Amino acid sequence: MPPFLSAGPFSARDGEGRSLFTDVSIEINEGELVVLDGPSGSGKSTLVRQLVGMVPSSNVSRELDGEVYSGLQLPRWRSRVTLVAQDAPMLAGTVGENIRFPFGQRCAGGCAPEESRLAAVMDAVGLIGIPEERDVGTLSGGERHRLALVRGLIWNPPVLIADEPLSGLDEDTAVSCFELLLDFAHCTGHAVLCVVHDRALGAKAGRRINLVGIHGESPP
Amino acid sequence: MSSLIELGPLQLAVATLLVVAAGVISLVLRLGIGRRLAVAAVRTVIQLGLLGLILERVFSLRNPVVIVGILVLMTIFAAREAASRTTRGYRGIMLDAWLAMAVSCFAVGGVVTQVVVGVEPWYEPQYVIPLIGMILGNSLTGIALGLDRFLDHLSTRHAEIELRLVFGASRREALAAPLRDAVRTGMVPIINAMAAAGIVSLPGMMTGQILAGAPPLQAVAYQIVVMFMIAAAVAGGAMMVVLLAGRHFMGPDAVLRLDRLRTAK
């Protein structure tokens, strides 16, 4: 069976022109949570940004669920292979606007967030007490990270790419957030790629990709 | 109506005493700007003197091609000035500024001179050059402010633009917020000027017409036309320059190319 998602080849150099990785292709199966690991500076964020198409790339092919996405279809690709970016960026505005803005964009096709699921996920990450009218500028770093994760999960893309979604969270919260990602990945028609440093959590993943001094995927 | 009182060399010499008085104040208070004041005063005389000589020649011209050529030249200088006023830049900023400037000025200027004022013949330089010149001077400010704000937004708030992109925003959706921000900023000066017109400030053109002996209501009518045409030109010019600039930083694949932004100028 062909993989659910396949994309590549990706190559990147650091600021001084040294090669970080060369010709890396990524394949993810349906129902799988893949952990991407490696020391800081090894190019994990660069790789996931290339995967979702946030940096210029040439001769890269992207395929999801049997459908090939060209350069002009990158917006649609991103709406289906969605990045929860590092450092949990937020729009200036309220918590509610930040959760709901993707549904106002054209690619949402008029979909609305599932309110019961939103409440359940907010509860699971411990944000249930935060009103939607609250300004995101007043959130703590950990709350922002959890809100970014909630936004990604509620958007409900086939593939969620999360870049260090657990940073700044205490151990218990990190575990419950990771469980949410695992549950999400195990649903039909879904998969997750997650950059995580925590070895204990990483061990729960279906497969690990290590980005240290390798030129390609390491075996599971 | 009184006719125009002509100013001769004697009158100008007396006026020079006034700027000398300003220089004396600067010296007494040790403001350290005496030299700059002197240079500025000399530049005023030379630049305006040259302009006067040129305008005398231009106003006697009866050749529409030459007049349109002068107008195009004016837009090029205005575009250069607008592009040089932004703190950030990119390759092709001059061309974008010129296109926005030329299109907005000729569209608005065309409507004003041909439809509102009804200039005869259509290229009559006494009307066309000052009117287009006023549009240029003001849309220059609007375009420079809008462009500067847009590039600043791209640079400082790129995380928000990329956040929209990762959820599948199209180029238009991703750039809508910086565009609104930029056009709003570009329009602030003209909105302030319109709101304060006649109460806080007497607009320069109106004052000039009154001094030249025009009936005040006529001068007011011209000033209203000028204010409105500037508002249209600024809105159109700022929107257009930002749309053009946006295309440099984001292609149809909606990848934000901040590497094309030049910071140091």
Interface residues (C-beta under 8 A of the other chain):
Chain A: V52 G53 M54 V55 P56 G71 L72 L74 P75 R76 R78 S79 R80 T82 L83 A85 D87 P89 M90 L91 A92 F101 P102 Q105 R106 C107 A108 W155
Chain B: A159 E160 E162 L163 R164 L165 V166 F167 G168 A169 S170 R171 E173 P252 D253 A254 V255 L256 R257
